[in-house]
Amino acid sequence: MIQLDVSIMGQPYKLACKEGEEGALREAVAYLDGKMSAIRDAGKLKGNDRIAVMLSLIHISEPTRLGMI
């Protein structure tokens, strides 16, 4: 396992992944950080936990809305 130090909305995290998956994990972290930062910057929510829940709901509702679930 590979250990990666990453940051999401300024909060440090230590994540683990299999060798060769570092790039995909870093891309996922960058995507998550960007989406969460956009919600925060819109000024409608405060707190990382609330932002994470909102982002989760947005991503879960999208396939449902499109009839994929």
Secondary structure per residue as TSV (DSSP state, phi and psi in degrees):
chain	resnum	aa	ss	phi	psi
A	1	M	-	360.0	145.4
A	2	I	E	-105.1	136.5
A	3	Q	E	-99.1	130.1
A	4	L	E	-121.0	136.5
A	5	D	E	-98.9	121.1
A	6	V	E	-130.3	170.3
A	7	S	E	-134.7	131.7
A	8	I	E	-124.5	116.0
A	9	M	T	53.2	40.8
A	10	G	T	80.9	-3.0
A	11	Q	E	-96.4	123.0
A	12	P	E	-76.3	142.6
A	13	Y	E	-136.2	145.0
A	14	K	E	-109.1	118.0
A	15	L	E	-117.6	156.4
A	16	A	E	-121.6	146.0
A	17	C	E	-152.3	168.3
A	18	K	-	-74.2	153.0
A	19	E	T	-57.8	134.5
A	20	G	T	94.0	-10.6
A	21	E	-	-103.5	5.9
A	22	E	H	-60.3	-43.5
A	23	G	H	-61.5	-45.2
A	24	A	H	-64.6	-39.3
A	25	L	H	-67.0	-42.6
A	26	R	H	-63.1	-38.4
A	27	E	H	-64.1	-42.3
A	28	A	H	-63.6	-41.5
A	29	V	H	-63.9	-43.2
A	30	A	H	-63.5	-41.1
A	31	Y	H	-62.4	-49.7
A	32	L	H	-60.2	-45.5
A	33	D	H	-60.4	-43.2
A	34	G	H	-64.0	-45.5
A	35	K	H	-66.3	-44.1
A	36	M	H	-66.2	-38.4
A	37	S	H	-65.4	-37.3
A	38	A	H	-64.3	-41.0
A	39	I	H	-65.0	-44.9
A	40	R	H	-60.9	-45.4
A	41	D	H	-68.2	-22.5
A	42	A	T	-69.0	-16.7
A	43	G	T	79.2	9.9
A	44	K	S	-90.2	-21.2
A	45	L	-	-130.2	146.2
A	46	K	-	-119.3	144.5
A	47	G	S	95.2	127.4
A	48	N	H	-59.6	-36.6
A	49	D	H	-66.3	-40.7
A	50	R	H	-67.7	-38.8
A	51	I	H	-65.0	-41.6
A	52	A	H	-63.7	-40.9
A	53	V	H	-64.3	-45.0
A	54	M	H	-61.2	-45.0
A	55	L	H	-62.3	-40.1
A	56	S	H	-61.3	-44.5
A	57	L	H	-63.8	-40.0
A	58	I	H	-60.5	-46.3
A	59	H	H	-72.2	-31.3
A	60	I	H	-74.3	-37.8
A	61	S	H	-72.7	-25.2
A	62	E	H	-60.5	-53.6
A	63	P	H	-64.0	-34.4
A	64	T	H	-63.5	-45.4
A	65	R	H	-62.8	-33.5
A	66	L	T	-87.2	2.7
A	67	G	T	76.2	22.6
A	68	M	-	-91.7	-11.9
A	69	I	-	-120.3	360.0
